[in-house]
Amino acid sequence: MKAFRFAAGVTALLVSACLAPVAAQAADPIVIAHRGASGYLPEHTLAGYELAVRMGADFIEPDLQFTSDGQLVAMHDATLNRTTNVATLFAPRNGGYRVEDFSLAEIKTLTVKPVGTAQTSYPGFTPANAEMRVPTFQEVIDLAKQQSAATGRTVGIYPEAKQADPAMENAIISTLKANGYGTTGDKLFVQSFSDQTIRSIEEKSAALGMDLATVVLGYATTDSSGAAAIRVGTRVYSMQEIASFTDGIGLSLSAAITADYIAQAHAVGLQVHGWTFSQADPTRAAAQFASYLAMGMDGVFANYPDLAVAAVDTFSSAVPEASTWMMMLVGFGGVGFALRRRKPLAAAKLANA
C-alpha cells in the first residue's frame, strides 16, 4: 500500500509538471556533473570527473580554491578536512585546515575521501587516474580535452570562483586563455555567487578579446513589482538587470521556481540552470527532473549524472504536444524502472564506452 501511494504521488507530480506550459528551449537541456560524479566517487577527483563523462554528462564542474603558493585546485570547501585525510598527515595551521594554508605539493600528498553515498570505486569502471588526489584546474582542463578526444564529443567545463577575489579572477581567466578558451560558442561557463566577481570577469576577459559565458548563482524571488528576480547575496536583481552583465542564472532548488519564472528569464536571454539535483533513488530522481525540465530549465547540476542524462534523453525525445504528454509521462516513469534494472548492467556499459 505504501509503494502504491508513493507511485501515485510520483504520477500526480509528473502529470502536473507535464500539463504545465513549457518554455521554448533553444537546445536540449545540459547535464552538469556536480563536483564530478559525486554521488558515486569522491568529489572533485579526476576519476569522478571521468566517470561523469562516461555516463554522458555535458559539463564537469570544478570548484576552485587557491593554495598557499597561488595554484588553483578543485575543491569545494575552503578547508581540507571534510573531504581529505589531511588531519592524519598534518597538524592544524592557523587553527584549522584551510586550503590556502597548504602548498600544492602538500595538498598533492592527500587522498580525497568518499562522502555521502560516494564509494572508492564504481562497478566496471577503471579510471585513467585512480589515485583520488586533489587535481589542479589545469589537470581538470586536460582531462576534459582528453575525454573529448576519447569520446568524440566536446566535454564542457563549468568552473566556479569560490572566492570573490581579483587574484582568483585573474588566475581563472589566464588559465582559460592559455588553454584556448574565450571564443563565442566554447563549451564553458564560469560561475560565482558574487555578482561583482562575474561583472569583473566579464570586463577583464572582454579587455583581452575573450568571450566567456558566465552564470550568477543565487535564489529565485520576486522584485518590488512582483516580477521574477534573483537574490544574489543581499541584493535582489530584476531579470533585466542581471541579464545586463551575465549569460545565465544558477538557481537553488530550495526556492520556488515556476514555468513563468523561467519564461521571464528566457525572455531577456538568460539561461536557467538548477542546483543541486541530489536524489539518489532513480524513480524519485526521474520525477524531480521531469518537473523542472517541463518548466523549461536549461541545465541541471546533478550528483548522479547517469540519472540526469536518462531524464534529459527522455525529455528531449518526447514531443511536447498535448496529445503526447501522457506518452512523455510514461517515458519519465520508465526512467526510474529502467535505471533500477540497468544498475547491474552499468559495468558492461562503462567497459564498452
Secondary structure, DSSP 8 states (H G I E B T S, - for coil): -HHHHHHHHHHHHHHHHHHS-----SS--EEEETTTTTTTS-TT-HHHHHHHHHTT-SEE--EEEE-TTS-EEE-SSSBSTTTB-HHHHS--BTTB-BGGGS-HHHHTT--B---TT--S-BTTB--S--S----BHHHHHHHHHHHHHHHTS--EE--EE-S--HHHHHHHHHHHHHTT--STT-SB-EEES-HHHHHHHHHHHHHTT----EEEEEEEEE-TTS-EEEEETTEEEEHHHHHTT-SEEEEETTS---HHHHHHHHHTT-EEEEEEE---SHHHHHHHHHHHHHHT--EEEESSHHHHHHHHHHHHHS--SGGGHHHHHHHHHHHHHHHHHHGGGHHHHHHT-
